[in-house]
Amino acid sequence: MARSNLRYGLNTGHPTTAIAQVPRPSHRKGSQSTKNKFVRSVVREVAGFSPYERRVMELLRNSKDKKARKLTKKRLGTLLRSKRKLEELGNIIQESRRAH
């Protein structure tokens, strides 16, 4: 905000030049790099799904969404994590249907 050299009003104070803020490394948290995405896909391919994930996928296939949501919420702790996991597993089920 440009300041005038006035004592009163909206732009009060000594005129200064704003220094551009450098983004903090902590603001990058959560953004996936291509390498990270690739590594996770390889790990998923090699390790497969955990038992509760297989059970949830079976529940989703049998259209028992509420039961699946309750199970993932119990395992993951919060409803938001549960929703994300259900979305991920639902996408995997759809991709497997497209493949066959």
N, C-alpha and C positions, 0 to 999 in steps of 0.2 A: 504494500500500500504506500503510495507516494505521500510523503509528509510535506506540509508547508512549514514555514518558520514561524507560524502564528502560535499564540498562546492558547487560543480558544477555538472551538469548532471541531469538525470531524477529523481533519488531518492535522492534528496538533503535533508539535514536537520538532526536534532538530532533524533536518532532512538527511537521510542515510541511504546507502545503496544496499539492497538486499543481497545476501550471500546465498548462492544456490545450495540447497540441501542435498547431500549425497545420500542415496537410499541405503538404509541399514541392511546388513546381511540377514538379520532376523526376519525382514519382510519378504525374503525369498522362500521362507518355510512353506512347504506344502506344494510348491510348483514342481512338477515332475520333469526331469530331464529325459532325453531320448534314451540315454544309456541306462538310467534307472528303470525306465519302463521296460526296456528289453530284458534286463536282469530279472525283474519280477516275473515277466512272462516265462522265461526259461525255468525259473524256480518253480513256478506253478505247473509247468509242463512235466518237470522231473518229479517233484514231490507229490503232485496230485492234490486231492482235497482231503481235509480233515474229516473225521467221522461225523461231527455235527453238521458240517457243510453238506456232506452226502445226504444226511437225514433231512436237512432243510430243502435240498433240491428235490427229494422224493415227495415231501409235503407240498411243494410248489407245483409239481407235476400233477398231483392229485387234487389241486385247487383248494388246499387247506392253508390259505394265506395267513389267517389270524394265528393259527397254531405255529406256523413258521416264524411269524413276527415275534410271538411270545418266546419261542425257543432261542432265537438270535438275541433278543433283548436280555434274556437270562445269561447267555454266554458272553456277550460283548459289553454289557453294563449300561449302555444308554440307548434310547430310542433312535437317535440320529445315526449312530453307528449301525444299529440294526437295520434301518431303512437302506443305508448305503450297501450293506452286505446283501440284503434281499435283491436290490437293484442289480448288483454285480452278478449274483447267482442266476437271476432271471435272464440276464443278457446271455450268460453262458448256455443256459438251457435253449434259448432261441437260436443261438449259433449252432448248437449241436443238431437241432431240428433242421436247419437250413442245409447242413452238411450231408444229411441222409436223404 
